[in-house]
Amino acid sequence: MNMPKVSVEKSSQGAVIEIQRSTRDRIRLTLLKRISEGVYLPGERLKELTLAHEFDVSQAPVREAFRELETLGVLVSEHYRGTRVREISGPETKDAYQLRGYLEEIAAQLIPLPKLQEEMESIEGQQVIMRAAANDGDMDGFARANVKFHRSIVGLSSNRILPKVWDSLEIGMRSRLNLQKNESKLLSLAEIHQPIVDALRLGDLKQTGVLLREHAFSFLDSLP
């Protein structure tokens, strides 16, 4: 039995989109790995055409990968200067992680318990996603769930300025770069969050805060 022409065309278009997406993701992950490992140095310019030739693709997926990395804060694009690796110093990252630890400790202690009860299922859901992503070796999925987990807790704080300050630390971008260096430890990193979930479930906000601060501080020695 012959398939209708429209169905065949839709199927073909879907396959093309999937190929484009996987190509873009492959380029993005490769660039992120090179940046985290110091292959591309802060301030270094990345050229679309050169990378397109390297990956044997058109410039479109390279451009899309650039856009996603710009969104993460890893790359910056400027007129007349092109796309460059964002300059982030080691001391800056350590300062950000230290401040993050204190902010999350304060945020946890300012969570109204009724609000926590409403969002507890969602927070636990992010922990489940982290575990699943770690088991699958899905660093991207883990990174997204990890940031959502912490941002959700900070967002529950009764202090409305706190989440804005946390966001300004660019935790998502810094976490991805840090995870890139700890890809083999995803399973243990996922489990580190379980005591935080347990303390939240008990409504022990003081202990939750301490665990969040210790969690952020645990990365200080491994940062460049």
C-alpha positions as CSV (number, residue, x, y, z in Angstrom):
1,M,0.0,0.0,0.0
2,N,1.4,3.4,-1.0
3,M,1.7,6.1,1.5
4,P,0.0,9.4,0.7
5,K,2.4,12.0,-0.8
6,V,1.7,14.5,1.9
7,S,2.6,12.0,4.6
8,V,5.8,11.2,2.9
9,E,6.7,14.8,2.6
10,K,6.0,15.5,6.2
11,S,8.0,12.5,7.3
12,S,10.9,13.7,5.1
13,Q,10.7,17.2,6.6
14,G,10.7,15.8,10.1
15,A,13.8,13.7,9.4
16,V,15.6,16.8,8.0
17,I,14.7,18.9,11.0
18,E,15.9,16.1,13.3
19,I,19.2,15.8,11.5
20,Q,19.7,19.6,11.7
21,R,19.0,19.6,15.4
22,S,21.4,16.7,16.1
23,T,24.1,18.5,14.0
24,R,23.6,21.7,15.9
25,D,23.7,19.9,19.2
26,R,26.9,18.0,18.3
27,I,28.6,21.3,17.3
28,R,27.4,23.1,20.5
29,L,28.5,20.3,22.8
30,T,31.9,20.1,21.1
31,L,32.4,23.9,21.4
32,L,31.4,23.8,25.0
33,K,33.8,21.0,25.7
34,R,36.7,22.9,24.0
35,I,35.9,26.1,26.0
36,S,35.8,24.2,29.3
37,E,39.0,22.5,28.6
38,G,40.8,25.6,27.5
39,V,41.2,24.7,23.9
40,Y,39.5,28.0,23.1
41,L,40.7,30.7,25.4
42,P,38.7,33.6,26.8
43,G,38.5,36.4,24.2
44,E,39.3,34.1,21.3
45,R,37.3,34.6,18.2
46,L,35.3,31.7,16.7
47,K,34.7,31.8,13.0
48,E,31.5,30.3,11.5
49,L,33.1,29.4,8.2
50,T,36.1,27.7,9.7
51,L,33.9,25.6,12.0
52,A,31.5,24.8,9.1
53,H,34.4,23.4,7.1
54,E,35.7,21.4,10.1
55,F,32.3,19.8,10.8
56,D,31.5,19.5,7.1
57,V,28.2,21.4,7.3
58,S,26.7,24.6,6.2
59,Q,27.1,27.7,8.4
60,A,23.5,27.5,9.6
61,P,23.9,24.9,12.3
62,V,27.2,26.6,13.5
63,R,25.3,29.9,13.7
64,E,22.5,28.2,15.7
65,A,25.0,26.6,18.1
66,F,26.6,30.1,18.5
67,R,23.2,31.5,19.4
68,E,22.6,28.9,22.1
69,L,26.0,29.4,23.6
70,E,25.4,33.1,23.6
71,T,22.1,32.5,25.5
72,L,24.1,30.5,28.1
73,G,26.6,33.4,28.4
74,V,29.5,31.3,27.1
75,L,30.0,33.3,23.9
76,V,29.5,37.0,23.1
77,S,28.8,38.5,19.7
78,E,29.8,42.1,18.9
79,H,29.7,44.2,15.8
80,Y,33.0,44.3,14.0
81,R,34.5,41.9,16.5
82,G,32.5,38.7,15.6
83,T,31.8,35.9,18.1
84,R,34.2,35.4,20.9
85,V,34.6,33.2,24.0
86,R,33.4,35.2,26.9
87,E,36.1,36.2,29.3
88,I,35.5,34.7,32.8
89,S,38.3,34.6,35.3
90,G,38.9,31.9,37.8
91,P,38.6,34.3,40.8
92,E,35.4,35.6,39.4
93,T,33.9,32.1,39.2
94,K,35.0,31.3,42.7
95,D,33.5,34.5,44.1
96,A,30.3,33.7,42.2
97,Y,30.1,30.2,43.8
98,Q,30.8,31.5,47.2
99,L,28.1,34.2,46.9
100,R,25.8,31.6,45.5
101,G,26.2,29.4,48.6
102,Y,25.3,32.3,51.0
103,L,22.4,33.4,48.8
104,E,20.9,29.9,48.6
105,E,21.3,29.5,52.4
106,I,19.5,32.8,53.1
107,A,16.8,32.0,50.4
108,A,16.0,28.6,51.9
109,Q,15.5,30.1,55.4
110,L,13.1,32.7,53.9
111,I,10.7,30.2,52.3
112,P,7.1,30.3,53.6
113,L,6.2,26.7,54.5
114,P,2.8,26.8,52.7
115,K,4.5,27.9,49.5
116,L,7.1,25.1,49.9
117,Q,4.4,22.5,50.3
118,E,2.8,23.7,47.0
119,E,6.1,23.4,45.1
120,M,7.7,20.4,46.8
121,E,6.5,18.0,44.1
122,S,8.0,20.1,41.4
123,I,11.4,20.3,43.2
124,E,11.4,16.6,43.7
125,G,10.6,16.2,40.0
126,Q,13.8,18.0,39.1
127,Q,15.8,15.6,41.3
128,V,14.2,12.7,39.5
129,I,15.1,14.2,36.1
130,M,18.7,14.7,37.3
131,R,19.0,11.1,38.2
132,A,17.6,9.9,34.9
133,A,19.9,12.3,33.0
134,A,22.9,11.1,35.0
135,N,22.0,7.4,34.2
136,D,21.7,8.2,30.5
137,G,24.9,10.3,30.5
138,D,22.8,13.3,29.4
139,M,24.9,16.2,30.6
140,D,22.6,18.8,28.9
141,G,19.5,17.4,30.6
142,F,21.3,17.1,33.9
143,A,22.5,20.8,33.7
144,R,19.0,22.1,32.9
145,A,17.4,20.1,35.8
146,N,20.2,21.1,38.1
147,V,19.7,24.8,37.5
148,K,15.9,24.5,37.7
149,F,16.3,22.7,41.0
150,H,18.3,25.5,42.6
151,R,16.5,28.3,40.9
152,S,13.1,26.9,42.1
153,I,14.3,26.9,45.7
154,V,15.7,30.4,45.5
155,G,12.5,31.5,43.7
156,L,10.4,30.4,46.7
157,S,12.1,32.9,49.0
158,S,9.9,35.7,50.4
159,N,12.6,38.1,49.4
160,R,11.9,39.2,45.8
161,I,15.3,40.7,45.2
162,L,17.2,37.5,46.0
163,P,16.3,35.6,42.8
164,K,17.4,38.6,40.7
165,V,20.8,38.6,42.5
166,W,21.1,34.8,42.0
167,D,20.3,35.2,38.3
168,S,22.9,37.9,37.9
169,L,25.6,35.3,38.9
170,E,24.9,33.4,35.6
171,I,24.8,30.1,37.5
172,G,23.4,28.3,34.5
173,M,26.5,29.1,32.3
174,R,29.0,28.5,35.1
175,S,27.4,25.2,36.1
176,R,27.5,23.9,32.5
177,L,31.2,24.7,32.2
178,N,31.9,23.1,35.6
179,L,29.8,20.0,34.7
180,Q,31.8,19.6,31.5
181,K,34.8,18.9,33.6
182,N,32.9,16.5,35.9
183,E,30.9,14.6,33.3
184,S,32.0,11.3,34.7
185,K,30.6,12.2,38.2
186,L,27.0,12.9,37.1
187,L,25.6,10.1,39.2
188,S,27.3,11.2,42.4
189,L,26.4,14.8,41.7
190,A,22.7,13.8,41.3
191,E,22.8,12.0,44.7
192,I,24.3,15.0,46.4
193,H,21.0,16.7,46.0
194,Q,19.0,14.1,47.9
195,P,19.8,15.3,51.5
196,I,18.6,18.8,50.3
197,V,15.3,17.3,49.1
198,D,15.0,15.3,52.4
199,A,15.5,18.5,54.5
200,L,13.0,20.4,52.4
201,R,10.4,17.6,52.8
202,L,10.8,17.8,56.6
203,G,10.4,21.5,56.4
204,D,13.8,22.0,58.1
205,L,14.7,25.2,56.3
206,K,17.8,25.9,58.4
207,Q,19.3,22.6,57.6
208,T,18.3,23.0,53.9
209,G,20.2,26.3,53.9
210,V,23.3,24.8,55.4
211,L,23.3,21.9,52.8
212,L,22.9,24.3,49.9
213,R,25.8,26.5,51.1
214,E,28.0,23.4,51.6
215,H,27.0,22.1,48.2
216,A,28.1,25.4,46.5
217,F,31.3,25.6,48.5
218,S,32.2,22.0,47.6
219,F,33.1,23.1,44.1
220,L,35.5,25.9,45.2
221,D,38.6,23.8,45.4
222,S,38.0,22.3,41.9
223,L,37.4,25.6,40.2
224,P,40.4,27.1,38.2
